[in-house]
Amino acid sequence: MDANYNLAGLVDRIKAKLKDAEFSDEDIKQFINDAYFETLGETRYQFLEKYYQQQVQESGAVLLPRDFQSAIILTANDGKCTTTLKYKPSQDFMANIGEPTNHYYYSVYGNKLFYGLPNISDDLDEDGDERFYTLNVYYQAKPAELINDTDKPVIPAEYGELLVLRALARCEQSRDNFDYAAIYENKADEILINMNERYCPRQQEDANRARLPITLRARY
């Protein structure tokens, strides 16, 4: 299954269920991407969490990765201890650039991440070498559009049916088959709940499980 779990494989699965060989491949690919972004925008999944490291000696700024969506946490290790940087709104951060009041704070502006750290460029470690901070940036990545036939979704293959069903619903809506579309959406929602239960918790023990959001509907 995993070998065929790519854009071309998803298109083939959808066309087989539609039983319509003439249905536009381009439309199906668009519907797959729409379903893809809709699904990944609903919650924060472990498979979209990334991090990178950079060696620095003082306050500064680094270019954000192209797939950066939002920062989760930043830490700086000076070789002796690790400190978590706190977020500061960009306007407040920029007003104090270079000042000690920004130490151990960070902000995001444009395509750069700005951080404040005490300068250790003149310090030496126990071996007489220059000291550096290891800046660890943990962030939520944004998914890339599925363009090439061999592009694979980041959604685990065992939940690939979710994309098939949500794309099928869009296909049926385009054919004015709204009853079929509703059936596919309901089945997709069931799979989504299962995926959230598997990939949102940090641990599987009941006391540590992440809970799904609860939607409260007003009663009249």
C-alpha positions in Angstrom: 0.0 0.0 0.0 2.7 2.4 0.9 4.5 2.0 -2.4 1.4 3.4 -4.2 0.6 6.0 -1.5 1.3 9.1 -3.6 -0.6 11.6 -5.6 -1.0 9.3 -8.6 -2.1 6.4 -6.4 -4.7 8.5 -4.7 -6.1 9.7 -8.1 -6.4 6.0 -9.2 -8.2 5.1 -6.1 -10.7 8.0 -6.4 -11.4 7.3 -10.1 -12.0 3.6 -9.3 -14.6 4.6 -6.7 -16.2 7.2 -9.0 -16.4 4.6 -11.8 -15.8 7.5 -14.2 -12.6 7.2 -16.3 -13.4 10.6 -17.9 -13.4 12.6 -14.7 -10.7 15.2 -14.9 -7.4 14.2 -13.3 -6.6 17.8 -12.7 -9.8 18.4 -10.8 -9.2 15.3 -8.7 -5.7 16.5 -7.8 -7.1 19.8 -6.8 -9.7 18.2 -4.6 -7.0 16.0 -3.0 -5.0 19.0 -2.1 -8.1 20.8 -0.8 -8.8 17.8 1.4 -5.2 17.6 2.4 -4.9 21.2 3.6 -8.3 21.0 5.3 -7.4 17.9 7.3 -4.0 19.2 8.4 -5.4 22.6 9.4 -7.7 21.0 11.9 -5.2 20.2 14.7 -1.5 20.0 15.5 -0.1 16.7 14.4 3.1 15.1 15.5 4.1 14.3 12.0 4.2 18.0 11.2 6.5 18.9 14.1 10.2 19.6 13.2 13.2 21.3 14.7 16.6 22.6 13.6 19.8 23.7 15.4 22.1 26.6 14.8 25.3 27.7 16.5 25.3 31.3 17.7 27.2 33.5 20.1 24.8 36.5 20.7 21.5 38.1 19.8 20.6 38.0 16.1 18.3 36.6 13.5 18.1 33.5 11.4 16.1 32.8 8.3 13.1 30.6 8.9 12.8 27.2 7.1 10.6 27.4 4.0 8.1 25.1 5.6 7.9 27.1 8.8 4.3 27.7 10.0 4.6 28.6 13.7 7.1 28.3 16.5 6.4 25.8 19.3 9.4 26.4 21.6 13.0 27.8 21.4 15.8 26.8 23.7 19.5 27.9 23.9 22.2 25.7 25.4 25.5 27.4 26.3 27.3 24.2 27.1 26.4 24.3 30.7 22.6 24.7 30.9 19.6 25.0 28.6 17.3 28.0 28.8 13.9 28.3 27.2 13.3 31.6 25.3 10.0 33.4 25.8 8.0 34.8 23.0 7.7 38.6 22.7 5.5 40.4 20.1 7.6 41.8 17.2 6.8 45.4 18.0 8.0 45.1 21.6 11.1 43.0 20.5 12.1 45.5 17.9 11.8 48.4 20.3 14.5 46.8 22.5 16.9 45.3 19.9 20.3 44.9 21.4 19.1 45.6 25.0 19.4 43.2 27.9 15.6 43.4 28.3 15.4 41.1 25.2 17.7 38.4 26.6 16.1 35.0 26.4 13.2 36.3 24.3 12.4 35.7 20.7 10.0 37.0 18.0 9.1 36.3 14.4 8.9 39.0 11.8 8.6 38.3 8.1 10.7 35.3 7.2 13.1 35.7 10.1 13.3 34.6 13.7 14.8 37.2 16.0 16.3 36.1 19.3 18.0 37.8 22.3 20.9 36.2 24.1 23.8 37.5 26.2 27.0 37.9 24.2 29.5 35.1 24.8 31.8 35.7 21.8 34.7 36.8 24.1 34.3 33.8 26.5 36.3 30.6 26.4 35.2 27.2 27.5 37.3 24.9 29.8 39.4 23.7 26.8 40.2 27.3 25.8 37.8 27.2 22.8 35.2 29.8 21.8 31.9 29.3 23.4 28.7 29.0 21.4 25.0 28.6 22.1 23.2 25.8 20.4 19.9 27.4 19.4 17.2 24.8 19.1 14.1 25.9 17.1 11.1 23.6 17.4 8.3 24.5 15.0 5.2 23.4 13.3 5.7 22.8 9.6 3.2 23.6 6.9 2.5 20.9 4.4 3.6 21.2 0.8 1.2 21.0 -2.0 1.1 17.6 -3.8 2.1 18.4 -7.3 4.1 15.5 -8.8 2.6 12.1 -9.2 5.3 10.7 -6.8 4.6 13.2 -4.1 3.6 11.5 -0.8 1.3 13.1 1.8 2.6 13.4 5.3 -0.6 11.9 6.6 0.3 8.3 7.6 -0.6 5.8 4.9 -3.0 3.9 7.2 -5.2 7.0 7.1 -4.9 7.7 3.4 -8.5 6.8 3.0 -9.3 10.0 4.7 -8.0 12.0 1.7 -9.8 9.7 -0.7 -13.1 10.2 1.0 -12.8 13.9 1.3 -11.7 14.3 -2.3 -14.6 12.0 -3.3 -17.1 14.2 -1.5 -15.8 17.1 -3.5 -16.1 15.2 -6.7 -19.7 14.2 -6.0 -20.5 17.8 -5.0 -19.3 18.9 -8.4 -21.7 16.4 -10.0 -24.5 17.6 -7.7 -24.6 14.3 -5.9 -24.9 15.8 -2.5 -26.3 12.7 -0.8 -23.2 10.7 -1.8 -21.0 13.6 -0.8 -22.5 13.6 2.7 -21.9 9.9 3.1 -18.3 10.3 2.2 -17.8 13.2 4.6 -19.3 11.3 7.5 -17.0 8.3 6.8 -14.1 10.7 6.6 -15.0 12.3 9.9 -14.9 8.8 11.6 -11.4 8.2 10.3 -10.3 11.7 11.3 -11.4 11.0 14.9 -9.4 7.8 15.0 -6.3 9.5 13.5 -6.5 12.3 16.1 -6.7 9.8 18.9 -3.6 8.0 17.6 -1.4 10.9 16.5 -2.3 13.8 18.9 -1.6 12.1 22.3 2.0 12.3 23.5 1.6 9.1 25.5 -0.9 6.3 25.3 -1.6 6.0 29.0 -5.1 7.3 29.8 -3.9 10.0 32.3 -1.6 11.5 29.6 -3.8 11.3 26.5 -4.5 14.4 24.6 -8.2 15.1 24.4 -10.1 16.0 21.3 -11.7 19.4 21.2 -15.3 19.4 22.4 -17.8 21.4 20.3 -20.7 22.7 22.4 -23.9 23.4 20.4 -26.4 25.9 21.7 -29.9 24.5 22.4 -32.9 26.6 21.6 
